[in-house]
């Protein structure tokens, strides 16, 4: 079927694993570690190996496109809307591209960007080692707000169904944010636990 319901990845053997079938997705002559991937639809995925990004068809075992604009470790890959893809890396940059070319480079973070998410209104949110969260307007790809409140690197962000944003950091705190006023609502302290994913 064209709809891919379950997708697991084995970085050591370079195989995509689906129930009852194993498909080699990229023939390489040396071992590549695959860190992140995202399903694009139409049996295509985007994934990274080292600093390169590949778009591939999982049934034809063919590489559709390769991008090499990152010069640091890639931390996150997401699909934006119907046609765009966003990635972030340790060099502090966020790249927006499609299957054909690089479209935008978002600058503003001063250090490693750990995660990016698409918000309910179509904007992009990013969190960074520079202790901030940035909100990007995706029509112009300009930064419209910077959320400041964490005292150390912000590792993970998530938008709740009611529109509020939560963020986690290695300072063992979770913060709740209002995305209308871009102000912090409250802070939840979690003893002895660094929040690395939500």
N, C-alpha and C positions, 0 to 999 in steps of 0.2 A: 504493500500500500504506500501511497505517496505521503501520508501523514506519519511522521516518525514519533511514536509515543514514548519510547524508552531508548535512551542513548547513554551507554557507559563507555568509559575510555580507559584503556590500559596503556599508560605512558611508557612502560618498560618494553613492551612488545610491539608498540605502534599499531594497535588494532582497535577498530571500533567494534564493540560487542553489542549485538542485538539478540533478543531471545531466539534461541535455536539456530543462530547463524553468526558467523564471524567473517567480517569483511576487511581485508587489508586495505587501508585507505591511502597510504603513501609509501611507495617503495623507495627506500633510502639505502645507501651503501654504508652509512654509519648511523649510530644510534642517536635519535633525536628525542628529547623529552618534551612532551606536549603538556603545557600548563593549563590552558584555558580553551574553551570552545563554545560555540553558540550555534543553534540550529536556525537556519535562515528560511526554511521552507523549500518546497520543490526538490527535496532530497539533497539539499546543499547545506554544508556547515562551513563556518569560519573558525580557524584555530591558529594558535601560535606555537612556534617551535623556536626556542631561543629568542632572538629579536625580530624574527620574520613572521609574517602573517600569511596564511594560505586560505583560499576559498576552494573547496573541493566538492565534487559530487560523490556521494558515498556508494552509489551503485555502479557507476562507470569507472570508479577508481582513477579519476582524472583531476589534475590540478587545473582549476579555471583561471586563477590569478594568484600572483605572489606579490606582496608588498614588503619593502624593507626600509620604511621611513623611521622606525623606532631605533634609537641608539641606547636603549636601556631595557631592563627586564620588564616584560609586559605583565601587568597585574590584573587586568579585567578586560573582557570583550562582551559587548552587548549589541543587540539589534535595536535600531531606532526607527520607529515608524515602519513603512513598507520597504524602503530601499536602502536605508543608510545603516552604517555600522560605526560604533564608537569604541575606541580603545584608550587605555591610559597606562602609564609606565613610571618607572622610577626616575625618569628624567624630568618629571613635573609637567609633562605635556599631555594633552588630550587630542586625539586625532579623530576626525569624522571623515568617512570615506564610503564609497559604494563599490560595486564589483569592478568598476572601471578605473577609478582614480581617487586620489586624495582630494577632499573637498575643503576642509577647514582644519586649522591647527589652533587649539585654544590654549592661550598662555595666561598666566596669572598666579598659579601656584608656585611657591618658592622651593618646593621639594617634592619628593615622591608622591604620586597620586595612587592611592590604594584601591579605590572603588569609584565607579560611576553608575548612576541609575537614571532611568527615564521617569519623570514625574507624571502624575495624572493629567496635567495640563499640557504635556509635551515638552516642558523644559527639561534640562539636564542638571543633575546634582552630582557633585564630586567631593570626595574627602581626601585629606592629605596629611603627610608627615609635618607640614607646616602649621598644624593645629587648627586649620580652618576647614569650613565647608563652603563651597561656592555653588551658586545657582546660575545657570547659563540659559539665556533666551535662545531658542533654537531656530528662530527665523533669521536673526542677525549673528548668532553665536557670540554675543557679547555677555560679559559677566554682569548680572543685574543685582546681585547681592552676595555679600560675604558674611557667613555666620561665624562669630568669634565667641569662644567661651571655654573650650577645652584648653587645658594647660600642657597637654602632650599630643602626640600624633593621633589623628582621627582615622580609625581603621575601617569602620563599617557604618553604612547608613541604610535606612529603610523607610519608605513612606507608608503610613498607616492608611486604612480605608477612609478615615475621616479627613485626610489631607495633611495631617501633621507629620513631621519628620522626626525620626529618632536616630541618634548617632551613638556609637560606642568607641571607646579608646582604651589605650593601655594604662590609663590612670585609674582603671577600675570604676568607671562611671558611665552611665547612660544618660544622655540629655534629650529632652523633648523640645521641639521647635515649632513655632507658628510660622507657616510659610506665607501668610498674608502680611504680617508685620516684620518678618524675619528676626523675631526676638525669641530668646530662650524662655520656655514655659516653666520647666522644672528640671532638677537633676536627681537621678537615683544612684546612690553609691552602692557598689557591690564589693564586699570585702574579699580581698585576695584573689580576685578573678579579673583578668584582662579581657575585655570584650573584643573579640577578633572577627565575629561574624554574627549577622542577624537575618 
